[in-house]
Amino acid sequence: MPPKDAFASYCAELLSALGPVRVRRMFGGHGIYVDDLFIAIVVGETLYLKADDQSLPRFEAAGCQPFSFTAKGRTMTTHYRAAPVDAMDSPALMRPWATLAIEAALRARAR
């Protein structure tokens, strides 16, 4: 298994306490779904969780950096935020952050 696939699998394990997890390759990284909600992306060795206007302050307070990319010479910043480093240690530590991502995905779906 290539290293980036192994990291995506590890991230899926961290999120598995919240429901069925599905990992899908996309754009050189991976998308992660929990209960068919798109809640995270994995790029390189970083897990980025979905955030929105309601949850963004929590991620910012924890120092979570945004996922950004360059397209057509412009840097685009998304509402996906890197998971806190300590949350990467166990499913229990990841749970509150993943819950924020699930809630953001549910709010986006309701719009």
N, C-alpha and C positions, 0 to 999 in steps of 0.2 A: 504494500500500500504506500503510495507517495506520501511524503511528510505532510503536505498541506491537506490531504485527505484524512490523515491520522488526526491532525488538529481539529478538523471539522467534526470528526467522529467523537473526539473528546468533548467538544462543545455540545454536541447532541446529548452526550451522557449527562453533562451538567444541567441541561434543560429537561431531561426526561421525567423528573418528578412532577412536572406540570401537565403532562399529557403525552399522547403519542407524538413522537418527533420524526420529521422527515427532512432529509438533507438533499439538496438539489444543486448540481453544478450550475453556475451562472457567471458570465462575464469574467472569467479567470479566477473566480472565487466560489463561494457556496452561499445559497440561501437556506435559511432554517425556518421550518414551519412547526408550530405546536398546535395540535388540534386543527390543522389546516389554516391556521393564521400565520401569515408571514411576519415573523417577529425579529429576525436577526440576519445579519450577513457576516460571513467570514472572509476576510481578505488577508492573505499572508498568515501571520500568526496572531491576528487580532479578531476578537469577536465584537461586533457592533450590534447594539440592541436598539430596537425601534423606540423613539421618543416622540413626544408632541408638545404643544404649548403647555399642557398641564403638567407633564412629567419632566420636561427639560430642566427646570430649576434644580431638581434633585440630582440629575446627572451632572449639571454644571457645578453644583456645590461639592460633588465628589471628585471634581477635576477630570471628568471623562471627556476625552477629546472627540470632536465630530469626525465622521467619515467624510472625506472630500476627495474629489477627483478632478482632473483637467479634461475638458472637452472643448474642442475648437478654440484652443488657446485661453480659455477662461476656467478659473477654478470654481467648481460648484461644491457647496457645502450642503450636506443632507441633515435630516433630523435623526440619523442613526448615530449613537454614541458608543464609544469603546466601553466595554464592561470594566468596572473597577478591578484593579489587579488582584485584590484580596478575594473578590467574588469568584475568581478563576480557580480557587483552591478546592471547592466542594459544591455539590448541589445545594446544600443548606445555605451557604453564603450567597449563592447565585439566585436563589429563589425570590428574594424581594425585588431584585433588579429585573429578573425575567417577568415577574408579575407586572411591573410597570410597563414592560414592552407589550405584554399581552393586552393590558388595559388600553394602551395607545392604539394597538391594532384593532381592538373592538370599537373604539371611538371612531377610527377612520372608516371602518366598515359601515357604521351607522349613518355616516354622512351621505 
